[in-house]
Amino acid sequence: MAKDFWPDLHSDPFARERLKRSCELLKCSHHHSVLDVGCHKKEALEFLPKGIDYTGIDSMNGFEFDGGVDLLFKFDRILCLEVLEHLKYPQKTLQSIVELLKPGGIIVISLPNEATLFHRVRSFFGCIDAEAFSESGKHLHLPSLKQAYSFVSEYLTVRRVEYYISSGLGCRQGFARIILQLFPKQILRTLAKSFPSLFSRGFIFVCSPKSVSQDTLNHQRS
C-alpha cells in the first residue's frame, strides 16, 4: 500500500469544500454508477447520494493507474480530483478514463493552478518549485489555467469551469500560509472568480464526452 501523503485532509476546510462542490457538479443520482479515480480514503462518499454504485481506486488501496485505468465496465459519472498533476503519464490516464464514460455521462476533473500571483512572485525570487526533488506527493506537472483547459479539452468537451481557493495549510512556505489566513475568504473567492489565472488555487472542470461529428457518423455507416 502506498504512503498517505495527505493524512490531514479532513482538517482542511477548503479541501472539503472543493470535494463537496465537485460532487455537487457531478449531478449524481442514486441509480448512477460512479468511478472515483484517486479516491484517497473515499471521502467523496460523504457528499454523494446514498445507494449509488461507487467504485473508488487509488494507489493507497493497491490500484496503480498511472498510464491507464484498466476496468471492464463503464460509468455514468467519473471523479478525478487533484490526481493528474501527480502522474507520470496523465495523458494516457485521462484518455483511458474518458473511454470508461457512458454516453451522456459527466466527468468532473480538478487541477491546481501553478501560475498564481504567489507562484509568480516566488519564481521572481528564484524559487520555482518549493518541493523540487522531493517525493512527498509532489506535483510532477505545473499547469496554468490555459494549459489545464487545453489539456482537458483535448479529450473532453468542457461544459463549465469553477475556481477554488486554498487555506494555505498545505503550503511549504509558512509566511504564505499566514498571509492567506489573514485575508477574508470572501475577498479571496471574489478575486479567484474575477482573475482566476492570478488568484485561483485551482480549477474544477465539468466535462462531457466529445460529440461525434457528422463526418465520423457518415464514415461509420459506410
N, C-alpha and C positions, 0 to 999 in steps of 0.2 A: 504494500500500500504506500502511495506517495505521501510525502510530508504535507501537512496542512499549513499553508503559508498565510492563512487568514483566520486564525483561531478566534479572534475577537470581532468577527463580522457583526454579531448581534449588538455589540456596544457602539456601533457607528450608525446613528440615526439616519444619516444621509444615504448610506448604502442600503438600508432597509427601505427608505423612501423610493430609491431608484428601483429596487426589486419590486416593490408593490406597484409602482406606476407601470413598469414593464409588463407585469401580469395583467393589469387592467387593459393595457393596449392590445393584449393578445385576444381580447373579446372571446373568452373561453366559456363554453357551457359544459354542463356535467356529462353530456354524451360525447364530448370530444376526446380524441387521443392526443396526448401532449408529450413531446420529446424535449427534455431539458439537457442541453449539451453544456457540460461544465457545471453540473448541478451543485457542486460543493457538498453540503450536507442536506440537500433537498429543501432548503429554506423556502423555495418558491411555493411549496405545498401550503404554506400558511396563507397565501394570498390567492390561491386557485380554488375553484369550486370543489366541493366535496364530491367524491364518487367518480372523478374523471379517471380515464385510463392513462396513468402517468408513468413515464419511463425516464429515469434520471441517470446520466452517465458522467463519470468523472474519473480522473486518474486516481483519486482517493479511494474509489471503490474498485480499482483494478482495471478500468476500461481505458485503454490507450487509443486515442482517436486522432492524434496529430498526423495529418496527411489523409484522413478519411474516416468517416463513420460507417462501420460495416454492420448494418442491420437488415433484416429480411422483410420488414413491413414499413408502410408509410404512415404519416401522421397528419392530423388536421391542423395542429398548431406546434410550432417549434420555438423554443427559447435558446438564445445563445448570448449570454451576458458576460462581458468582461473576460472573454476567453481567447478570441482570435489573435489578439496582440501578444499573447504568451507563446504562440505556437511557431514551430519552425516552418510549417507548411500550411499557412492559413488559407491560401487559395484552394488547395486540394481539399481541405477540410470543409470550407464553405460550399464548394461545388458538390461535395457528397451530401451535405445537409440539404441543399436545395433539391436534390434528387429524391429525398425522403419525404418531401412535402406533397400532400394530396392536392389535386386541382381545386382552386378556390381557397386554399389554406393561407395561413398567416404565419410569418416568421418575424419575431422581434429580436433585434440584434443591438447590443450596446458596445460602444468602443470609446476609449479615452481620447481626450484632446491633449496632445503633447506639444501644442503650439500656443498655449495660453500666454497672456501677458507675463505671468510669473516665469514660465519656461523661457520666454524670450529674454527677459531681464537676466535670469540665471545664466543663460548662454552668453550674454554680453560680458558677464564677469568671469567667463571661462569654464563654467561647469555645465556641460551639455547633458550629461546623464548622471544623476546622483548615485545610481546603482551600477555603474559600469563595472563589468567583470564579476558581478555578483550573480549567484544562483538562487537568491531568495525570492522566487516567484516573480522576477522582474519582467518587464515588457521587452520583448525582442523586436517589436515594431512600434514606431513612434509617430502615429499619423496626425495630420492636421484635419480640420473639418473637410476641406476639399478632397484630400486623399482618402479619408474614410468614406465619404459619399461616393467617390469614384469607384472604390473597391467594392462596396456593397452593390451598387447599381450595375456592375458588370455582370452579376449573376441573378439579380432580382429587380423587380420594379419597386422603387421606394415610394410609399404612399404618404408617409408622414415622418417628420423628424422632430424630436423634442430634445431639450438640453437640460443637463443636470449639473448641480454644483457639488462641491466637496466640503466636508467639515475640516479637512486638513489632518485628520487623525492618522492617516497613513503616510503623511509627508515625512521625508527623511530630514528636512530642514526644520528645526524647531521654531525658528523665527517666523517662517511662513505659516506654520500651524497656529501660532499665537495671533498673527495678523488676521487670518481667516476667521478665527473665533471671535474677534473683536467686531467684525463687520456685521451689521444687521442682516439676517438671512434674506429678508425680502429685497433688500438692495442688491445682494448677490444674484438672486433669481432674476431680477429685472435686467441687470447688466448681462447676464448669461443669455437671456431671451433676445435682448436688443443687439448685443455684439458677441454672438456665440464663439467666433473664432478666437476672441481675446479672453473672454470671461467664463465660458462654459468649460467645466472639467471633462465633459464627455457628451456623447450623443446617443440617443435611442432611435433606431430606425425601425419603422413599421413597414414590412415588406410583403409583397405577394409574388407568386410566380410570374415570370415574364410572359406576356401574351404571345401566342403563336401567330406569326404573320400569315397573311392570306397566301403569299407565295409558298410558304412552308406547307400549308394545308393542301394547296394545289399539287405540290410535288409529292406529298404523301399519298394522295388519291390516284396519281398517275401510275 
